[in-house]
């Protein structure tokens, strides 16, 4: 699937059955599952998107994440 097909599916999905309190943990688990295959820039984007979607500003400035993001950062 390309980005436009993915966006189309996302826009049509009904996520009303998801508990808003568990979505950030679901997202964090999903990112953790692929974290070892991500570049620093890809991780920055995933973290920024996760922060935006959960509307919970964190203590970490994603622009300042360096090479040591793996396991050294805490997510709120």
Secondary structure, 3 states (H helix, E strand, C coil): CCHHHHHHHHHHCCCCCCCHHHHHHHHHHHHHHHHHHCCHHHHHHHHHHHHHHHCCCCCCCHHHCCCCCCCCCCCC
